[in-house]
Amino acid sequence: MTGQSFHVAIIGGGLGGLCLAQSLRKSGIRFTVFERDVSPSSRPQGYRIHIDPQGSLALHQALPEPLWQIFVATGGQFAQGFTVMTEQMRELISVRADLRKIDRIAQHRSISRIHLRRVLLAGIEDAVQFNKRFLRYEETQQGKIAVFFEDGSSAEADLLVAADGIHSRVRRQYLPDADPVETGVVGIGGRIPLNGRAMQLLPRQVFDGPIMVLPSSPFSLFMALWKPAPEAQEHLKLLGGEFAQDDEPYLIFSLGGKLERFGFESSSQALPAETLRQAMRMAMTGWHPNLCALADCVDEAEFGLFPVRTSRPIPAWKSSRVTLLGDAIHSMTPYRGIGGNIALKDAALLSSQLAEVQSGQKSLLDAVAAYENSMRTYAFAAVADSRKAMEMANGAKHPVLFPAAKLAMRSINGILRWKRAAAL
Ligand SMILES: Cc1cc2nc3c(=O)[nH]c(=O)nc-3n(C[C@H](O)[C@H](O)[C@H](O)COP(=O)(O)OP(=O)(O)OC[C@H]3O[C@@H](n4cnc5c(N)ncnc54)[C@H](O)[C@@H]3O)c2cc1C
């Protein structure tokens, strides 16, 4: 199939699926997104997400210019730095982008998942079907892919793209050995509304970007602020429609550690907020009083425990008219904050390959193979990297190597500070 019109069925209207859809629309390729959510705002989308330069580039490639401008205008503040500190709130290293040298497009951003979905849906609503829960697929005698949904309906496409996230049903059917595994690490915490008390407790570095607290015990604490740009709502209104809003500033507060270190037996136990808070406070014994007090500010209704899962590399498979992107194939721990960015990168790469099919330069199967060969390399490198970061943060810290690493970070930090001061 080269130089022909073809139809793509995308299962899942999350980050990766909708980014792919936007990009296909730009190239004039026909597609339908099938999303299980009942409506665009029927499910809270989760906390704010960090978009890195590669994610920004992918979104820029996918979105028409006016939508890109809205995406930029609705981003949050406090995204240009990253700090590592001790549990006594002593800075180990703080990296900040030089605001004068930031690329206009390929830069770090923070965005509400609710706002991002709203932007990604704009202009393609005609090709997104909600309340469509994928069940299974089969190859037809004509070589197409027939897709079946829980409501008894079906659809046909030339290419099926699994963008249905970590619990992907498409993957379970297509690559049953590629299921992700639990790492044994869990995150407990939630969001803290930024009222007066919480504001007084925050480390100042959190206004530059996310913070990772590394104590000498086998835990780690992640904190990141969400505050939308003041004009975000004005820009979102340009998109019309009824959507949930995500305007109230908050702090994400998540303590990571091995399940058994928190004293829990199973990550699927439904635990009351107070039990989780107590486990958190126990793990934070001896920490800086401000951090302990912040643990008390986590919104009761938001307190949760989530198991950290990861995919594992699998041998290359033979490319076909079914392919996968994002968490459906390479879910990773959140310890590098890149899972979503890699999903966006997949979408950009797959759509540029499909544009070559559309223009007659490639066959559909060659395009899928080129995408998968490249994706497997960078995505599973990111999977390994994020797993390593998780293990370093939450493993038993070596009595000699950990203090040496802290010393190295402090030394580099001294140089960075000196450079920043010299540049003023
Ligand atoms: C705590 C945490 C923090 C994170 N922070 C970051 C970050 O800062 N930056 C970053 O880059 N990444 C981050 N990630 C990872 C990021 O959230 C994921 O990698 C990203 O959402 C993957 O996008 P996706 O499109 O592949 O899947 P998803 O965003 O999960 O989308 C999948 C979609 O498929 C739909 N779906 C599922 N099953 C079906 C079905 N049967 N039929 C139809 N539709 C279906 C779902 O409803 C959903 O809309 C974080 C992850 C966690 C857990």
The ligand as a Tripos MOL2 file, in Angstrom:
@<TRIPOS>MOLECULE
LIG
   53    58     1     0     0
SMALL
NO_CHARGES

@<TRIPOS>ATOM
      1 C1          2.9170    9.3800   38.9480 C.3       1 LIG1
      2 C2          3.3020    9.5110   37.5060 C.ar      1 LIG1
      3 C3          3.8810   10.7000   37.0690 C.ar      1 LIG1
      4 C4          4.2820   10.8370   35.7350 C.ar      1 LIG1
      5 N1          4.8550   12.0120   35.3330 N.ar      1 LIG1
      6 C5          5.2830   12.1170   34.0590 C.ar      1 LIG1
      7 C6          5.8970   13.3360   33.6060 C.ar      1 LIG1
      8 O1          6.0220   14.3170   34.3620 O.2       1 LIG1
      9 N2          6.3290   13.3850   32.3180 N.ar      1 LIG1
     10 C7          6.1780   12.3240   31.4680 C.ar      1 LIG1
     11 O2          6.6040   12.4270   30.3080 O.2       1 LIG1
     12 N3          5.5700   11.1860   31.8600 N.ar      1 LIG1
     13 C8          5.1090   11.0670   33.1090 C.ar      1 LIG1
     14 N4          4.4780    9.9120   33.5010 N.ar      1 LIG1
     15 C9          4.2170    8.8530   32.5090 C.3       1 LIG1
     16 C10         3.0270    9.2270   31.6070 C.3       1 LIG1
     17 O3          1.8810    9.4990   32.3880 O.3       1 LIG1
     18 C11         2.7130    8.0820   30.6410 C.3       1 LIG1
     19 O4          3.8970    7.5950   30.0830 O.3       1 LIG1
     20 C12         1.7950    8.5850   29.5140 C.3       1 LIG1
     21 O5          0.5400    8.9430   30.0100 O.3       1 LIG1
     22 C13         1.6410    7.5110   28.4440 C.3       1 LIG1
     23 O6          0.8070    7.9980   27.4220 O.3       1 LIG1
     24 P1         -0.0350    6.9660   26.5630 P.3       1 LIG1
     25 O7         -0.7710    7.7760   25.5470 O.co2     1 LIG1
     26 O8          0.8250    5.8700   26.0870 O.co2     1 LIG1
     27 O9         -1.0660    6.3080   27.5850 O.3       1 LIG1
     28 P2         -2.1800    6.9890   28.4650 P.3       1 LIG1
     29 O10        -1.9150    8.4330   28.6550 O.co2     1 LIG1
     30 O11        -2.3410    6.1210   29.6540 O.co2     1 LIG1
     31 O12        -3.4920    6.8880   27.5580 O.3       1 LIG1
     32 C14        -4.1110    5.6510   27.3070 C.3       1 LIG1
     33 C15        -5.5330    5.9290   26.8770 C.3       1 LIG1
     34 O13        -6.1260    4.7150   26.4170 O.3       1 LIG1
     35 C16        -7.4300    4.6040   26.9380 C.3       1 LIG1
     36 N5         -7.7700    3.1790   26.9800 N.ar      1 LIG1
     37 C17        -7.2700    2.2310   27.8220 C.ar      1 LIG1
     38 N6         -7.8220    1.0310   27.5690 N.ar      1 LIG1
     39 C18        -8.6820    1.2120   26.5420 C.ar      1 LIG1
     40 C19        -9.5600    0.3390   25.8250 C.ar      1 LIG1
     41 N7         -9.6690   -0.9590   26.1340 N.pl3     1 LIG1
     42 N8        -10.3100    0.8480   24.8090 N.ar      1 LIG1
     43 C20       -10.2260    2.1760   24.4940 C.ar      1 LIG1
     44 N9         -9.4150    3.0530   25.1510 N.ar      1 LIG1
     45 C21        -8.6560    2.5760   26.1510 C.ar      1 LIG1
     46 C22        -7.3390    5.2700   28.3110 C.3       1 LIG1
     47 O14        -8.6000    5.6570   28.7900 O.3       1 LIG1
     48 C23        -6.4120    6.4480   28.0110 C.3       1 LIG1
     49 O15        -7.1150    7.5870   27.6040 O.3       1 LIG1
     50 C24         4.0740    9.7690   34.8310 C.ar      1 LIG1
     51 C25         3.4690    8.5810   35.2680 C.ar      1 LIG1
     52 C26         3.0780    8.4560   36.5860 C.ar      1 LIG1
     53 C27         2.4460    7.1620   37.0260 C.3       1 LIG1
@<TRIPOS>BOND
     1     1     2 1
     2     2     3 ar
     3     2    52 ar
     4     3     4 ar
     5     4     5 ar
     6     4    50 ar
     7     5     6 ar
     8     6     7 ar
     9     6    13 1
    10     7     8 2
    11     7     9 ar
    12     9    10 ar
    13    10    11 2
    14    10    12 ar
    15    12    13 ar
    16    13    14 ar
    17    14    15 1
    18    14    50 ar
    19    15    16 1
    20    16    17 1
    21    16    18 1
    22    18    19 1
    23    18    20 1
    24    20    21 1
    25    20    22 1
    26    22    23 1
    27    23    24 1
    28    24    25 2
    29    24    26 1
    30    24    27 1
    31    27    28 1
    32    28    29 2
    33    28    30 1
    34    28    31 1
    35    31    32 1
    36    32    33 1
    37    33    34 1
    38    33    48 1
    39    34    35 1
    40    35    36 1
    41    35    46 1
    42    36    37 ar
    43    36    45 ar
    44    37    38 ar
    45    38    39 ar
    46    39    40 ar
    47    39    45 ar
    48    40    41 1
    49    40    42 ar
    50    42    43 ar
    51    43    44 ar
    52    44    45 ar
    53    46    47 1
    54    46    48 1
    55    48    49 1
    56    50    51 ar
    57    51    52 ar
    58    52    53 1
@<TRIPOS>SUBSTRUCTURE
     1 LIG1         1 GROUP 0 **** ****
